[in-house]
Amino acid sequence: MSTENKKYQVFVSATCDDLRDERQRVVEALLGCGCIPVGVDLCPRDPGAEQWNTIKALIDECDYYIIVVGGRYGSLAPTGISYTHREFIYAQTKRKPMASLVHEHPDGLPVDKRERTAEGVARLRDFKELVARGTLVRPWSQPDDLRSGIQRVVSQLVKTHPASGWVRAGQVADLNAVRENQELRRQLDELRREIDQLTNGSRAVKPEVLARGSDLTNINYSCNVYVKGNCIVTQAKTQMTWDAVFATLAPTMMNEVNEDQMRAALAARIGDGALKDVADQHKQAHAVRDIVVSPVSFNTIKMHFRAMGYIRKGLGVGPGNQPTWQLTPQGDQYMVGLLAVRRQP
């Protein structure tokens, strides 16, 4: 179904008091693009879990995430970072396609619309650097700039990250039929490729030359580190043996799982030793939360086990059209041999 028949749900994140007019301009621009803006009226002041759960649910349901950054870092959540920062990190963990509209000259804004303390300025600077690394960025300086900025980022997001969107009820039957045919065709192509591989005995890389067992691999990740009550976003890395990585992922893959589930299992294992990983950078750290494995490390692990013949692509599709993965019979046997408890002599 063509994109003009869809409406995309877009979560808008922005500080409240200083960007009231700008938030309204963004809503009008999104409506003009045929999008459904959500989250614009949510200005968290209650630190309770109920409101945060509402925000998370809206982000989960949205197709795209857009953040507007002005001259304020924003009020702090109980976690020690601002509410907009917290929303941004959550959207990143959900792998939402993201764009940002960042003010070019925040120092020229009125006093009540910019940070007035050195700490606030530093927090805003660090946050803008984080946003610049993780999103498609468009600058703005006047509220009127937001309309053209929204039009451009929405157009680019839809082009580079096609999403499910929303359609009218009468169009659903036709849409489901098209998707079913596409999915059946994809599954057939995948099965044909696997049959060719098994028949010809060909693999891109011979397993005997690959790292395995007690060989070590580096895994890079980001996390929130808590030091004296403050939350610091930190890049870290850990080392694990290939057997340890496989033992972490394999039990979750006895049935098809999506990549978010695989990442969650790996992040949970990394969390056991994360305090040691960040000790050199933050000697007084007392907690590490919200571990996100880097895409490069995750893809390396995924492709390595595929090359070993331990996992294969599933026939299903996960959230956001991400592929699913499952153990092969060879991977299942290796998992059993690795995790079975042997009798003591």
ABEGO torsion letter per residue (X at the ends): XBAAABBBBBBBBBBAAAAAAAAAAAAAAAAAAGBBBBGAABBBABABAAAAAAAAAAAAABABBBBBBBABAEBBBAAGBBAAAAAAAAAAAAGBBBBBBBBABAAABBAAABBABAAAAAAAAAAAAAAAAABBBBBBABAAAAAAAAAAAAAAAAAABBBAEBBBAAAAAAAAAAAAAAAAAAAAAAAAAAAAAAAAGBBABBAAABBBEABBBBBBBBBBBBBGGBBBBBBBBBBBBAAAAAAAAAAAAABBBBAAAAAAAAAAAAAAAAAAAAAAABAABABBBGBBBBAAAAAAAAAAAAAAGABBBBABBBBGGBBBBBBBAAAAAAAAAAABBBBBX
